[in-house]
């Protein structure tokens, strides 16, 4: 918000608001609970999708990472597949 003040952009809302409403993020390949918490603090839960970077990074840690996350099961389902299903219209 400070790097792109609203008056400089001429936008109706802050850049941060547009970003949070129009961008999805995927913490793929970063099997860190601290990274996941940062994603959740930065973006709405509904804008986080689960992904892997195979074949560049092995995906064997992907499922255990999400299973061990300190999140309600409903939130894990959103990250694991529901958000992507909604985004892709599946």
PyMOL CGO cylinders between C-alpha atoms (Angstrom):
from pymol import cmd
from pymol.cgo import CYLINDER

trace = [
    CYLINDER, 0.00, 0.00, 0.00, 2.80, 2.44, 0.79, 0.3, 1, 1, 1, 1, 1, 1,
    CYLINDER, 2.80, 2.44, 0.79, 4.76, 1.60, -2.37, 0.3, 1, 1, 1, 1, 1, 1,
    CYLINDER, 4.76, 1.60, -2.37, 1.69, 2.30, -4.53, 0.3, 1, 1, 1, 1, 1, 1,
    CYLINDER, 1.69, 2.30, -4.53, -0.41, 4.91, -2.76, 0.3, 1, 1, 1, 1, 1, 1,
    CYLINDER, -0.41, 4.91, -2.76, -3.98, 5.11, -3.98, 0.3, 1, 1, 1, 1, 1, 1,
    CYLINDER, -3.98, 5.11, -3.98, -3.67, 8.73, -5.06, 0.3, 1, 1, 1, 1, 1, 1,
    CYLINDER, -3.67, 8.73, -5.06, -0.69, 7.82, -7.31, 0.3, 1, 1, 1, 1, 1, 1,
    CYLINDER, -0.69, 7.82, -7.31, -2.47, 4.93, -9.01, 0.3, 1, 1, 1, 1, 1, 1,
    CYLINDER, -2.47, 4.93, -9.01, -5.81, 6.62, -9.54, 0.3, 1, 1, 1, 1, 1, 1,
    CYLINDER, -5.81, 6.62, -9.54, -7.55, 3.38, -8.54, 0.3, 1, 1, 1, 1, 1, 1,
    CYLINDER, -7.55, 3.38, -8.54, -10.79, 3.38, -6.59, 0.3, 1, 1, 1, 1, 1, 1,
    CYLINDER, -10.79, 3.38, -6.59, -9.29, 1.08, -3.97, 0.3, 1, 1, 1, 1, 1, 1,
    CYLINDER, -9.29, 1.08, -3.97, -5.82, 0.24, -2.75, 0.3, 1, 1, 1, 1, 1, 1,
    CYLINDER, -5.82, 0.24, -2.75, -3.55, -2.06, -4.74, 0.3, 1, 1, 1, 1, 1, 1,
    CYLINDER, -3.55, -2.06, -4.74, -3.59, -4.43, -1.77, 0.3, 1, 1, 1, 1, 1, 1,
    CYLINDER, -3.59, -4.43, -1.77, -7.38, -4.78, -1.96, 0.3, 1, 1, 1, 1, 1, 1,
    CYLINDER, -7.38, -4.78, -1.96, -7.28, -5.56, -5.68, 0.3, 1, 1, 1, 1, 1, 1,
    CYLINDER, -7.28, -5.56, -5.68, -4.48, -8.08, -5.10, 0.3, 1, 1, 1, 1, 1, 1,
    CYLINDER, -4.48, -8.08, -5.10, -6.36, -9.91, -2.32, 0.3, 1, 1, 1, 1, 1, 1,
    CYLINDER, -6.36, -9.91, -2.32, -9.50, -10.14, -4.47, 0.3, 1, 1, 1, 1, 1, 1,
    CYLINDER, -9.50, -10.14, -4.47, -7.98, -11.08, -7.84, 0.3, 1, 1, 1, 1, 1, 1,
    CYLINDER, -7.98, -11.08, -7.84, -4.87, -13.18, -7.21, 0.3, 1, 1, 1, 1, 1, 1,
    CYLINDER, -4.87, -13.18, -7.21, -4.49, -16.77, -6.06, 0.3, 1, 1, 1, 1, 1, 1,
    CYLINDER, -4.49, -16.77, -6.06, -1.32, -18.04, -4.42, 0.3, 1, 1, 1, 1, 1, 1,
    CYLINDER, -1.32, -18.04, -4.42, 0.07, -21.56, -4.16, 0.3, 1, 1, 1, 1, 1, 1,
    CYLINDER, 0.07, -21.56, -4.16, 2.68, -22.22, -1.49, 0.3, 1, 1, 1, 1, 1, 1,
    CYLINDER, 2.68, -22.22, -1.49, 3.97, -25.13, -3.59, 0.3, 1, 1, 1, 1, 1, 1,
    CYLINDER, 3.97, -25.13, -3.59, 7.29, -26.67, -2.76, 0.3, 1, 1, 1, 1, 1, 1,
    CYLINDER, 7.29, -26.67, -2.76, 7.57, -24.67, 0.45, 0.3, 1, 1, 1, 1, 1, 1,
    CYLINDER, 7.57, -24.67, 0.45, 6.70, -27.28, 3.03, 0.3, 1, 1, 1, 1, 1, 1,
    CYLINDER, 6.70, -27.28, 3.03, 7.02, -24.88, 5.94, 0.3, 1, 1, 1, 1, 1, 1,
    CYLINDER, 7.02, -24.88, 5.94, 4.25, -24.24, 8.45, 0.3, 1, 1, 1, 1, 1, 1,
    CYLINDER, 4.25, -24.24, 8.45, 5.65, -20.73, 8.93, 0.3, 1, 1, 1, 1, 1, 1,
    CYLINDER, 5.65, -20.73, 8.93, 5.29, -20.10, 5.19, 0.3, 1, 1, 1, 1, 1, 1,
    CYLINDER, 5.29, -20.10, 5.19, 1.70, -21.39, 5.25, 0.3, 1, 1, 1, 1, 1, 1,
    CYLINDER, 1.70, -21.39, 5.25, 0.87, -19.10, 8.19, 0.3, 1, 1, 1, 1, 1, 1,
    CYLINDER, 0.87, -19.10, 8.19, 2.35, -16.16, 6.27, 0.3, 1, 1, 1, 1, 1, 1,
    CYLINDER, 2.35, -16.16, 6.27, 0.18, -17.03, 3.26, 0.3, 1, 1, 1, 1, 1, 1,
    CYLINDER, 0.18, -17.03, 3.26, -2.90, -17.15, 5.50, 0.3, 1, 1, 1, 1, 1, 1,
    CYLINDER, -2.90, -17.15, 5.50, -2.01, -13.80, 7.08, 0.3, 1, 1, 1, 1, 1, 1,
    CYLINDER, -2.01, -13.80, 7.08, -1.43, -12.21, 3.67, 0.3, 1, 1, 1, 1, 1, 1,
    CYLINDER, -1.43, -12.21, 3.67, -4.28, -13.63, 1.61, 0.3, 1, 1, 1, 1, 1, 1,
    CYLINDER, -4.28, -13.63, 1.61, -7.83, -14.78, 2.27, 0.3, 1, 1, 1, 1, 1, 1,
    CYLINDER, -7.83, -14.78, 2.27, -8.11, -18.56, 2.76, 0.3, 1, 1, 1, 1, 1, 1,
    CYLINDER, -8.11, -18.56, 2.76, -10.28, -18.73, -0.37, 0.3, 1, 1, 1, 1, 1, 1,
    CYLINDER, -10.28, -18.73, -0.37, -7.35, -17.43, -2.46, 0.3, 1, 1, 1, 1, 1, 1,
    CYLINDER, -7.35, -17.43, -2.46, -4.86, -20.16, -1.49, 0.3, 1, 1, 1, 1, 1, 1,
    CYLINDER, -4.86, -20.16, -1.49, -4.60, -23.27, -3.65, 0.3, 1, 1, 1, 1, 1, 1,
    CYLINDER, -4.60, -23.27, -3.65, -2.52, -26.37, -3.11, 0.3, 1, 1, 1, 1, 1, 1,
    CYLINDER, -2.52, -26.37, -3.11, 0.07, -27.30, -5.72, 0.3, 1, 1, 1, 1, 1, 1,
    CYLINDER, 0.07, -27.30, -5.72, 3.33, -29.14, -6.13, 0.3, 1, 1, 1, 1, 1, 1,
    CYLINDER, 3.33, -29.14, -6.13, 6.37, -28.25, -8.24, 0.3, 1, 1, 1, 1, 1, 1,
    CYLINDER, 6.37, -28.25, -8.24, 6.92, -31.74, -9.63, 0.3, 1, 1, 1, 1, 1, 1,
    CYLINDER, 6.92, -31.74, -9.63, 9.25, -32.66, -11.31, 0.3, 1, 1, 1, 1, 1, 1,
    CYLINDER, 9.25, -32.66, -11.31, 11.43, -29.83, -10.01, 0.3, 1, 1, 1, 1, 1, 1,
    CYLINDER, 11.43, -29.83, -10.01, 10.70, -30.54, -6.36, 0.3, 1, 1, 1, 1, 1, 1,
    CYLINDER, 10.70, -30.54, -6.36, 9.56, -33.95, -5.17, 0.3, 1, 1, 1, 1, 1, 1,
    CYLINDER, 9.56, -33.95, -5.17, 5.96, -34.14, -4.05, 0.3, 1, 1, 1, 1, 1, 1,
    CYLINDER, 5.96, -34.14, -4.05, 6.25, -36.85, -1.40, 0.3, 1, 1, 1, 1, 1, 1,
    CYLINDER, 6.25, -36.85, -1.40, 6.02, -34.26, 1.38, 0.3, 1, 1, 1, 1, 1, 1,
    CYLINDER, 6.02, -34.26, 1.38, 2.96, -32.50, 0.00, 0.3, 1, 1, 1, 1, 1, 1,
    CYLINDER, 2.96, -32.50, 0.00, 0.13, -34.50, 1.56, 0.3, 1, 1, 1, 1, 1, 1,
    CYLINDER, 0.13, -34.50, 1.56, 1.76, -34.89, 5.01, 0.3, 1, 1, 1, 1, 1, 1,
    CYLINDER, 1.76, -34.89, 5.01, 2.50, -31.16, 5.03, 0.3, 1, 1, 1, 1, 1, 1,
    CYLINDER, 2.50, -31.16, 5.03, -1.14, -30.22, 4.58, 0.3, 1, 1, 1, 1, 1, 1,
    CYLINDER, -1.14, -30.22, 4.58, -2.38, -32.98, 6.89, 0.3, 1, 1, 1, 1, 1, 1,
    CYLINDER, -2.38, -32.98, 6.89, -0.12, -31.69, 9.69, 0.3, 1, 1, 1, 1, 1, 1,
    CYLINDER, -0.12, -31.69, 9.69, -1.13, -28.06, 9.27, 0.3, 1, 1, 1, 1, 1, 1,
    CYLINDER, -1.13, -28.06, 9.27, -2.76, -26.54, 12.34, 0.3, 1, 1, 1, 1, 1, 1,
    CYLINDER, -2.76, -26.54, 12.34, -5.99, -25.76, 10.51, 0.3, 1, 1, 1, 1, 1, 1,
    CYLINDER, -5.99, -25.76, 10.51, -9.59, -26.93, 10.77, 0.3, 1, 1, 1, 1, 1, 1,
    CYLINDER, -9.59, -26.93, 10.77, -10.38, -29.79, 8.39, 0.3, 1, 1, 1, 1, 1, 1,
    CYLINDER, -10.38, -29.79, 8.39, -12.76, -27.53, 6.43, 0.3, 1, 1, 1, 1, 1, 1,
    CYLINDER, -12.76, -27.53, 6.43, -9.89, -25.08, 5.76, 0.3, 1, 1, 1, 1, 1, 1,
    CYLINDER, -9.89, -25.08, 5.76, -7.59, -27.91, 4.67, 0.3, 1, 1, 1, 1, 1, 1,
    CYLINDER, -7.59, -27.91, 4.67, -10.24, -29.06, 2.18, 0.3, 1, 1, 1, 1, 1, 1,
    CYLINDER, -10.24, -29.06, 2.18, -10.48, -25.53, 0.76, 0.3, 1, 1, 1, 1, 1, 1,
    CYLINDER, -10.48, -25.53, 0.76, -6.71, -25.36, 0.24, 0.3, 1, 1, 1, 1, 1, 1,
    CYLINDER, -6.71, -25.36, 0.24, -6.42, -28.97, -0.96, 0.3, 1, 1, 1, 1, 1, 1,
    CYLINDER, -6.42, -28.97, -0.96, -9.08, -28.84, -3.66, 0.3, 1, 1, 1, 1, 1, 1,
    CYLINDER, -9.08, -28.84, -3.66, -12.21, -26.73, -3.09, 0.3, 1, 1, 1, 1, 1, 1,
    CYLINDER, -12.21, -26.73, -3.09, -10.59, -23.39, -3.94, 0.3, 1, 1, 1, 1, 1, 1,
    CYLINDER, -10.59, -23.39, -3.94, -9.10, -24.79, -7.16, 0.3, 1, 1, 1, 1, 1, 1,
    CYLINDER, -9.10, -24.79, -7.16, -12.42, -26.40, -8.09, 0.3, 1, 1, 1, 1, 1, 1,
    CYLINDER, -12.42, -26.40, -8.09, -14.18, -23.05, -7.69, 0.3, 1, 1, 1, 1, 1, 1,
    CYLINDER, -14.18, -23.05, -7.69, -11.45, -21.19, -9.61, 0.3, 1, 1, 1, 1, 1, 1,
    CYLINDER, -11.45, -21.19, -9.61, -11.53, -23.69, -12.49, 0.3, 1, 1, 1, 1, 1, 1,
    CYLINDER, -11.53, -23.69, -12.49, -15.30, -24.11, -12.50, 0.3, 1, 1, 1, 1, 1, 1,
    CYLINDER, -15.30, -24.11, -12.50, -15.14, -27.85, -11.77, 0.3, 1, 1, 1, 1, 1, 1,
]
cmd.load_cgo(trace, "trace")
